[in-house]
Amino acid sequence: MKILFIGGSGNISAACVRLAVQQQHDVYVLNRGSRPLSDFGIEGVSSLIGDIHDEASVRTVLGDHHFDTVANFIAFTPADVERDIRLFQGRCGQYIFISSASAYQKPLVQPVITESTPLKNPYWEYSRNKIACEDTCMKAYREEDFPVTIVRPSLTYETVIPVAIGGWNDYTIVERMRQGRPVLVHGDGSSLWTITHSKDFAKGFVGLLGNQQVLGEAFHITSDELLTWNQIYDAVGIAAGVGPVVKVHVPSAFIAKMVNTMEGSLLGDKAVSTIFDNSKIKRVVPGYKAEISFQEGIRDTLAWFEADPKRQSISEGCHHMMDAVIGKYLSVFDTLQPL
């Protein structure tokens, strides 16, 4: 099949591109070409250089190409989706919109999430925009026969450190653990969470490519491994070669009050236990199974960071934020009177 990835070099998308090539699809990647794809372990693709936000120039770059599937990993607003509909209507057999599992109902009224769980997130604009994108996609599917499939990843990692506070693109959380400084953990650390390695996600994702039975459908693709946040932070600590991780547990609402930029990612996502029913993707992609445990995957992720010193950036602002929240909470906690 002839596949176009828009983006293609990100934390999630790079693994999907690599697997699609491995499965001998004819793979094209559209991006700005600011970094060689080989930096992300991607070989054997056709590169289209263009900025997807410049619709006129992208139309020129696309020429008379027609694709079996177009997958956009960098669409975040309805305007992005509307542009893609204009660009790819009649030019592809399938358009995959990458949404987010954070779009699912918050707070949940049922403990197990399926694809039919309502989409509603009053806490996070990012998630509301993804919901609006899905609405735009489905309207085009119903009214214009636009061949859309929606995919909702949850917390997926390969080249990021997927902790709730203090990680992602930088190395701050690892430095903090190695220095024996306390890490900030939301709630009591016992809520359940699902983390999926990008290589596992790619197996489900690539299995959807070109499948005409999934048009108009939505899928989440996650691991079946359930971990508490305490276990997640401890796994990072083990991979970093340190002893027990020193944790300070602080209510999510308290953190969000002090750091308002975290309201969405905590109250609108990670503060809520997430248990995903993956039976739908397993029915459509026979044999789909996430096989990389977090303990195994996070070791590989830290090895990737440590292979290049430039990847090991430290955010002093993040250190300061954690110290400030921990200090404020403990000062308040110490003044509480016993019941």
Beta strands, then each sheet from edge to edge (+ up, - down):
strand 1: 2-6
strand 2: 26-31
strand 3: 46-49
strand 4: 69-72
strand 5: 95-98
strand 6: 112-113
strand 7: 148-153
strand 8: 155-157
strand 9: 183-186
strand 10: 192-193
strand 11: 195-197
strand 12: 218-221
strand 13: 227-228
strand 14: 247-250
strand 15: 275-276
sheet 1: 3+ 2+ 1+ 4+ 5+ 7+ 12+
sheet 2: 6+ 15+
sheet 3: 8+ 11+
sheet 4: 9+ 14+
sheet 5: 10+ 13-
end
